Amino acid sequence: MILPEEIEALDEAFSDVRAFAGEVRESPSPAAWFRDTLAALVDAAPNGYRLLKLGLGYSTSLAAWACRNLLELNIYTQYVLQSEANARRFALNRVADGIDTFDAFQTWLARNDPSLVPPEAELALRQLSDLRAREEEPAPRLYSLKYLSAEVGLADEYAYMTRFCSKLAQPGVFLVTAAEADLQLFQPVLFRAGAGHGMEIYQAAKDHFAAFGAAPRP
């Protein structure tokens, strides 16, 4: 059971995370690309917590999905903070990942009716494609989360939590046939685990910021 005082304390903590993300974003930096990447990762933690909290008491599937997302954000954050090379590899994949996202969206809609594709999606895809064409060399491939989890010491957490959360976030036979009331015993663990990963993101980013500011680790 999650007590109201625990939720209140976490609400306040994640409000601090949001404020810290703003502090990072407004900080001077010799590497604006790193500052913006770090701020985005930190800011994603309270967004994930909001969904985690929304799932508490209402949807175990949503809580499991949000918990897993916060773990993945934690893995990415720890990886980015390890070295400038890691941070660059992550940041350089923004354009390629954006192209994949808009291309998948456009292809899916066009398959049924090309008129459904919004002009904004086509424009975003063109702009991202132009950015990629101006890149001096292709972005290095971003390693899988399984690989990255091992790099940052979270391999076991990723392996076990992903298996467990997938069972609750995806419509398998058990999930489809179970009543929500039967699943709520999982919620306190999911809530605390997800919030814990959000706090780890915050602490790691704060420690880095105190040592190096809004610049990558030398």
C-alpha positions in Angstrom: 0.0 0.0 0.0 1.2 3.5 -0.9 0.5 6.0 1.9 -0.6 9.5 1.0 2.5 10.9 2.8 4.7 8.9 0.4 3.0 10.3 -2.6 3.1 13.8 -1.2 6.9 13.4 -0.7 7.4 12.1 -4.2 5.3 14.8 -5.7 7.5 17.4 -4.0 10.7 15.5 -5.1 9.7 15.3 -8.7 8.7 19.0 -8.6 12.4 19.6 -7.7 13.4 17.4 -10.6 11.4 19.6 -13.0 12.9 22.8 -11.6 16.4 21.3 -11.9 15.8 20.5 -15.6 15.0 24.1 -16.1 18.2 25.1 -14.3 20.2 22.9 -16.6 18.5 24.2 -19.7 19.3 27.8 -18.7 22.9 27.2 -17.7 25.8 28.4 -19.9 27.6 25.5 -21.5 30.5 25.1 -23.9 28.5 22.2 -25.4 24.9 23.3 -25.9 24.0 19.9 -27.5 25.0 18.2 -24.2 23.1 20.7 -22.1 20.0 20.3 -24.1 20.3 16.5 -24.0 20.8 16.4 -20.3 17.9 18.8 -19.6 15.6 16.6 -21.8 16.5 13.4 -20.0 16.0 15.0 -16.6 12.7 16.6 -17.7 11.5 13.2 -18.9 11.6 11.8 -15.4 8.7 13.8 -13.9 6.7 13.2 -17.1 7.2 9.5 -16.4 6.3 9.8 -12.8 3.1 11.6 -13.7 2.0 8.6 -15.8 3.2 6.2 -13.1 1.1 8.0 -10.5 -1.9 8.0 -12.9 -1.7 4.2 -13.1 -1.7 3.9 -9.3 -5.2 2.7 -8.3 -6.6 2.8 -11.8 -4.5 0.8 -14.3 -1.8 -1.7 -13.4 -0.9 -1.8 -17.1 -0.2 1.9 -17.2 1.8 1.7 -14.0 3.9 -1.2 -15.5 4.5 0.7 -18.7 5.5 3.8 -16.9 7.8 1.9 -14.6 9.6 0.3 -17.5 9.9 3.6 -19.3 11.6 5.2 -16.2 14.0 2.3 -16.0 14.9 2.8 -19.7 15.3 6.6 -19.1 17.6 5.8 -16.2 19.8 3.6 -18.4 20.1 6.2 -21.1 20.9 8.9 -18.5 23.6 6.9 -16.8 25.1 6.0 -20.3 25.1 9.7 -21.4 26.8 10.8 -18.2 29.6 8.2 -18.5 31.6 10.0 -21.2 31.4 12.6 -24.0 31.6 9.8 -26.6 28.5 8.1 -25.1 26.6 11.4 -24.9 27.5 12.2 -28.6 26.4 8.8 -29.7 23.0 9.2 -28.0 22.5 12.8 -29.1 23.4 12.2 -32.7 20.7 9.6 -33.1 18.0 12.2 -32.5 17.6 13.0 -36.3 17.6 9.4 -37.4 15.2 8.4 -34.7 12.9 11.3 -35.6 13.0 10.2 -39.3 12.1 6.7 -38.3 9.2 7.9 -36.2 7.6 10.2 -38.8 8.3 7.8 -41.6 6.5 5.0 -39.7 3.6 7.3 -39.0 3.3 8.5 -42.5 3.6 5.0 -44.0 1.0 3.6 -41.7 -1.6 6.3 -42.6 -0.8 6.3 -46.3 -1.3 2.6 -46.4 -5.0 3.1 -45.9 -5.6 6.7 -47.2 -2.8 9.1 -48.2 -5.1 12.0 -47.5 -5.0 11.2 -43.8 -1.3 12.2 -43.6 -1.2 15.6 -42.0 0.9 18.2 -43.8 2.8 18.9 -40.6 4.1 15.3 -40.6 5.3 15.6 -44.2 7.0 18.9 -43.4 8.7 17.5 -40.2 10.0 14.5 -42.2 11.4 16.8 -44.9 13.1 19.0 -42.4 14.7 16.0 -40.6 15.8 14.5 -43.8 17.5 17.8 -44.8 19.3 17.8 -41.4 20.5 14.3 -42.0 21.7 15.3 -45.5 23.8 18.1 -44.0 25.5 15.8 -41.5 29.1 15.2 -42.2 28.8 11.5 -41.5 26.0 9.1 -40.5 25.2 9.0 -36.8 26.8 6.0 -35.1 24.3 3.3 -34.3 22.9 3.5 -30.8 23.3 0.3 -28.9 20.4 -1.8 -27.7 19.0 -1.1 -24.2 20.1 -4.6 -23.3 23.7 -3.7 -24.1 23.5 -0.3 -22.5 22.0 -1.7 -19.3 25.1 -3.9 -18.9 27.4 -0.9 -19.6 25.8 1.1 -16.7 25.4 -1.8 -14.2 21.7 -2.3 -14.6 21.7 -5.5 -16.7 19.8 -7.7 -14.1 17.3 -4.9 -13.3 16.6 -4.5 -17.0 16.3 -8.2 -17.7 14.0 -9.0 -14.8 11.9 -5.8 -14.8 11.4 -5.9 -18.6 10.1 -9.4 -18.4 7.8 -8.6 -15.5 6.5 -5.3 -16.8 5.9 -6.6 -20.3 3.5 -9.2 -18.8 1.5 -6.4 -17.3 1.8 -3.8 -20.1 1.0 -6.0 -23.1 -2.3 -7.9 -23.6 -1.2 -11.5 -22.9 -3.7 -14.2 -21.9 -3.3 -13.6 -18.2 -3.6 -9.8 -18.4 -6.7 -10.0 -20.7 -8.5 -12.5 -18.5 -7.5 -11.1 -15.1 -9.6 -8.5 -13.3 -8.0 -5.2 -12.4 -8.6 -5.8 -8.8 -6.5 -9.0 -9.0 -3.6 -7.0 -10.4 -3.5 -4.2 -7.9 -1.1 -6.1 -5.6 1.6 -5.3 -8.1 1.0 -1.6 -8.1 3.0 -0.5 -4.9 6.1 -2.3 -6.2 5.8 -0.9 -9.6 5.2 2.6 -8.2 8.2 2.5 -5.9 10.5 1.0 -8.5 9.6 3.5 -11.2 9.9 6.4 -8.8 13.2 5.1 -7.6 14.6 5.1 -11.2 13.3 8.6 -11.6 15.2 9.7 -8.5 18.3 7.9 -9.7 18.2 10.0 -12.9 17.9 13.2 -10.8 20.7 12.2 -8.4 23.1 11.2 -11.2 22.4 14.4 -13.1 22.8 16.6 -10.0 26.1 14.9 -9.2 27.3 15.4 -12.8 26.1 19.1 -12.8 27.9 19.8 -9.5 31.2 18.4 -10.9 31.1 19.4 -14.6 28.3 21.9 -15.1 26.2 21.5 -18.3 29.2 20.0 -20.1 30.0 16.4 -20.8 32.4 14.4 -18.6 35.9 15.1 -19.9 
